[in-house]
Amino acid sequence: MASPILRTNHTTVFDIYRVQDNIISNLIKHVAQAVFVGSLATIYCHAKAMASSSLLAKNIIIGFQFGATFLALNLTIFIAHSLLG
C-alpha cells in the first residue's frame, strides 16, 4: 500500500528520485544499444578486412572499423547529453 504522501498532487522527493531513476535507466539502455551496434559494425568490418586479399581494401575497411567505433562513441555522448540536459 502506498504511503499517503504519494497520493497528493504535490511533487515529493520520492517522485523526483523515480524520475531520476527512469532517466538513468534509459541512459544505460541507450548507451548499451550504441555500444552493441558499434561492436557489431566493428566485428563486421574486421571480418571483411581479413577476408580481403588487397592491402588497400584491408586499409579502407579497417578505416571503416575505426569510423564505426568513433560513431558509437559520439552517439553515446550525444545520448548522454540529450538525456541529462
The 8 nearest C-alpha neighbors of each residue, nearest first, counted from 0:
[[1, 2, 3, 5, 6, 4, 7, 13],
 [2, 0, 3, 5, 6, 4, 7, 13],
 [1, 3, 4, 5, 0, 6, 7, 13],
 [4, 2, 6, 5, 1, 7, 0, 8],
 [3, 5, 2, 6, 7, 11, 1, 9],
 [6, 4, 3, 7, 2, 1, 11, 13],
 [7, 5, 3, 4, 8, 2, 1, 9],
 [8, 6, 9, 5, 4, 3, 10, 11],
 [9, 7, 10, 6, 5, 11, 4, 14],
 [10, 8, 7, 11, 5, 6, 4, 14],
 [11, 9, 14, 8, 12, 15, 7, 13],
 [12, 10, 14, 13, 9, 15, 5, 4],
 [11, 13, 15, 14, 16, 10, 17, 5],
 [12, 14, 16, 11, 15, 17, 5, 10],
 [15, 13, 17, 11, 12, 16, 10, 18],
 [14, 16, 12, 18, 17, 13, 19, 11],
 [15, 17, 19, 13, 14, 18, 20, 12],
 [16, 18, 14, 20, 15, 19, 13, 21],
 [19, 17, 21, 15, 20, 16, 22, 14],
 [18, 20, 16, 22, 21, 17, 23, 15],
 [19, 21, 17, 23, 18, 22, 24, 16],
 [22, 20, 18, 24, 19, 23, 25, 17],
 [23, 21, 19, 25, 20, 24, 26, 18],
 [24, 22, 26, 20, 25, 21, 19, 27],
 [23, 25, 27, 21, 26, 22, 20, 28],
 [26, 24, 28, 22, 23, 27, 21, 29],
 [27, 25, 23, 29, 24, 28, 30, 22],
 [26, 28, 24, 30, 25, 29, 31, 23],
 [27, 29, 25, 31, 26, 30, 24, 32],
 [30, 28, 32, 26, 31, 27, 33, 25],
 [31, 29, 33, 27, 75, 32, 28, 26],
 [30, 32, 34, 28, 29, 33, 35, 27],
 [31, 33, 29, 35, 30, 34, 36, 28],
 [34, 32, 30, 36, 35, 71, 31, 37],
 [33, 35, 37, 31, 32, 36, 71, 38],
 [36, 34, 38, 32, 33, 37, 31, 39],
 [37, 35, 39, 33, 38, 34, 32, 40],
 [38, 36, 71, 34, 40, 35, 68, 39],
 [37, 39, 41, 35, 36, 40, 34, 42],
 [40, 38, 36, 42, 41, 37, 43, 35],
 [39, 41, 43, 37, 38, 42, 44, 67],
 [42, 40, 64, 38, 44, 39, 43, 45],
 [41, 43, 45, 39, 40, 44, 38, 46],
 [44, 42, 40, 46, 45, 41, 39, 47],
 [43, 45, 47, 41, 64, 46, 42, 60],
 [44, 46, 48, 42, 47, 43, 41, 49],
 [45, 47, 43, 49, 48, 44, 42, 50],
 [48, 46, 44, 50, 45, 49, 51, 43],
 [49, 47, 57, 45, 51, 46, 50, 60],
 [48, 50, 46, 47, 51, 45, 57, 52],
 [51, 49, 47, 48, 46, 52, 57, 45],
 [52, 50, 48, 49, 53, 47, 57, 56],
 [51, 53, 50, 54, 56, 57, 49, 48],
 [54, 52, 56, 55, 51, 57, 58, 48],
 [53, 55, 57, 56, 58, 52, 51, 59],
 [54, 56, 58, 57, 53, 59, 60, 52],
 [57, 55, 59, 53, 58, 54, 60, 51],
 [58, 56, 48, 54, 60, 55, 59, 61],
 [57, 59, 55, 61, 56, 60, 62, 54],
 [60, 58, 62, 56, 61, 57, 55, 63],
 [59, 61, 63, 62, 57, 48, 58, 44],
 [60, 62, 64, 58, 63, 59, 57, 48],
 [63, 61, 59, 60, 65, 64, 58, 66],
 [64, 62, 66, 60, 61, 65, 67, 59],
 [63, 65, 61, 41, 67, 62, 44, 66],
 [66, 64, 68, 62, 63, 67, 69, 61],
 [65, 67, 63, 69, 64, 68, 70, 62],
 [68, 66, 70, 64, 69, 65, 37, 40],
 [67, 69, 65, 71, 66, 70, 37, 72],
 [68, 70, 66, 72, 67, 71, 65, 73],
 [71, 69, 67, 73, 72, 68, 74, 66],
 [72, 70, 37, 74, 68, 33, 69, 73],
 [71, 73, 69, 75, 70, 74, 68, 76],
 [74, 72, 70, 76, 75, 71, 77, 69],
 [75, 73, 77, 71, 72, 76, 70, 78],
 [74, 76, 72, 78, 30, 73, 77, 71],
 [75, 77, 79, 73, 74, 78, 80, 72],
 [78, 76, 74, 80, 79, 75, 73, 81],
 [79, 77, 81, 75, 80, 76, 82, 74],
 [78, 80, 76, 82, 77, 81, 83, 75],
 [81, 79, 77, 83, 78, 82, 84, 76],
 [80, 82, 78, 84, 79, 83, 77, 76],
 [83, 81, 79, 84, 80, 78, 26, 22],
 [84, 82, 80, 81, 79, 22, 78, 26],
 [83, 81, 82, 80, 79, 78, 22, 77]]
